[in-house]
Amino acid sequence: MVLATDIAELSKKRTESHLRKIKAAVSSKPIVMRAECAHCPNLTVIDTPGFVIQALRGEPESLPDEILSMVKALAAAPHRLVLFLQQSSVEWGSSIWLETLEEIDPTFSRTIVVISKFDNRLKVEFEKRSEVDTFLSASGYLEDNIRPFFIALPTGRRTFSNEEFRRQIREAEDRGFDEEKYGSCIGFSHLKVYLESELHNRYRATAPATLELLDQRCREVSMDLARLNRKLEAMSDVSQLRRSAVLHVASICNHMLALLNRTDDPALGEWGKTTEEERLDSGIGGWPGINIPVKPTTSTLKLYGAAAFQRVVCEFCHAAYLMECTKVSKHEVGNVLFALDGRGGNNGLTEAAAQIAREAAQAWLAPLCDTACDRIEFVLQSLFDVALARNRSRGSQDRQNVEDMDGYDGFHAAVRRSYYRFVKGLSLQCKQKLQVHLASVTSCYSHICYGKEFSIGVETVTDSMFRLCGFISFDLSDSGSVLEEDQDNMPPKDQQHMTPPAEGNELDEVLRENQAITPVGSSLDFLSDVHGDKRKNNVIPDDHGPREKHARINRNTGVKSGASYSTICTKSAECFAKMRNALIETYAPSAFISGFLEPFISGFSEPWLFEAFILDLIPLTDGKFMDMFAAPGAVDALQNERHSLLERRAMLLSCLKSFEDISDALQ
């Protein structure tokens, strides 16, 4: 037997210790005391701290607000009765806590107002009967249908009956009070009768729902117990485990198909990701080569599945359109021009610009395509967790056809790894497909960069030999000015006709003579012009004989002096834009769909690809397959869980039987 004073002292010590630990004035964490006695209703009483207006010395200033917030939170539950206790020395008009009660329970349908120490007020406050009746009615402060209770439990008088309490009121007041109207509200016994009646009515009203809930929980525990028994039996049945594994994987795949068909179950707010969350979680970061943030209009929406896939594709296209071909240096332009055998004129300019654009497109667009594939790979891999959540949320429906596989951590890890490899394979295939498209767009055989001005000429072996040995002259200044027309070793502009070599010995003479000279516009003079050196080229004064024929041959190749550096840069930017637009408008979207979605979807609906997906799970030997299920201690863990379920089912059945008896008694 423990004295009540000892319990109170222990509660005080625990409270002070807990408050010191959390560094707060009050705490909503309850101190639970369980009491059992005969003829006592089964209920929970929550005793909260009393309201205070101002903190005392040594108490935190926030104490009144903390108490008020805690009481509101505890009393907010609609199934709880609120017992408001107030001393009789407080006037109705001064009770600031009635407003708080109206916030918690506006209609006072579950609130009971109790005024304590009423006998003290009788002795000093009332002089006539009307004053007593006015105070008992709480007129103007409570509705007419709300009746507060008035009690007094002074020391040494706790055994007084209601009749004795009312007699003392009559003796204290010559005129007494309206016993017919207020007699049932005075005395602790009447409060006790009212509370028991209220509990009885609430028990009777909630009995059917409570019985149904207890019965449902008993059925759930029985189902869990049966499931656990099947698991224990399956631990020794490999064929059954294989069947369950295939059905489980098929169920996950079906949920993935539903997610790719734009479903919103489970909740997008919980499982969806914004663009920024995708970048952070994937660790991929921004788009390579783009220095400004790429934010599509849907970047703030939480998406998954096909919607998130489409957003990544749109974001890729947006990033690609932001990428432009930057201006290249004169050295790079010169290198390309010489590599192209020095073909000048419009055709030479276009070919040089196209070559610069090809190199830029291959260098900048390829990383962009790889990043898009990596982002889509992350989106599809994230779909696995969403499918698992959807499978769990619909577990009661799926268990009719699919074996439960909860608890097999090794198996679930193997399924996840297999799925990730499947998606990784799709990503690699899509990257390769995009590289093929990029190579096609940037191919020298592609006519994307060439307009009507481009044509492929046919030249003879002799023409080609003379072109390779021909004179090259380019102007790489930004102004695009041409070289001096009277420069040495340059053919006259009015000479428009070339007499082709008719004799073989004449051709040999031309070639031998050409080897003995340094042609104008050679690599040395070209590089000096790049650096701004305009010195005269070394020339041979004699312009007769075979060299004159050589000059005529050179003019016939179509070379024009004064190729503009700025023109080449402009043309290369145009070519790059054409290649970029062709890739992102014609090839990339279809490549993403055919590379990810089509095989992804068909992979879960066509048997051959589905078998490929689980190829590393099912063909394992029995020993290796069982390793995914029979982890060390797995059987003992299942046995312990089964024991706990048996105990829980026994307790629930006992509660169900007891409440059925109570429900019958309440009728």
Summary of the structure (lengths in Angstrom):
residues: 667
radius of gyration: 46.4
end to end distance: 36.8
largest distance: 155.0
contacts: 1804
relative contact order: 0.09
helix: 59%
strand: 3%
